[in-house]
Amino acid sequence: MKYSTLRSFPATKSALLVNFLQKKVWDTTEIKAINITLDFTNQSSHRIAFLISNEKNNTGEKAVYFVEANIGMFKIWLKKDSDQLARFFLKYVSPSIQRHKTSEFRVYEVKKTAA
């Protein structure tokens, strides 16, 4: 796997991140995914991660995986042209940002490499 940094956002600017991701989310392919990590830059090593994969269900919705140490991992199905992504970030990320104002979102493109 090869990780390339696409962009970083201050955590307090989650609306900018969501706007950026709305344009990127449907560009994922069989060999390319988007990984979004919320790193808390204080002394904590706590991290929240999202992975937008190329996986689609039979109605064309895109799979988004959410991983957080205290909650675990789960998947949501993202509908095209909806505000689901914004609502998802507000629900799960906003409380964390309020506690750790120095955190940062890092957006990576993840590509499969030849074996």
Buried (B, 14 or more C-beta within 10 A) or exposed (E): EEEEEBBEBBBEBBEEBBEBBBEBBBEBEEEBBBBBBBBBEEEEEBBBBBBBBBBBEEEEBBBBBBBBEEEEEEEBBBEEEEEBBBEBBBEBBEEBBEEBEEBBBBBBBBEEEEE
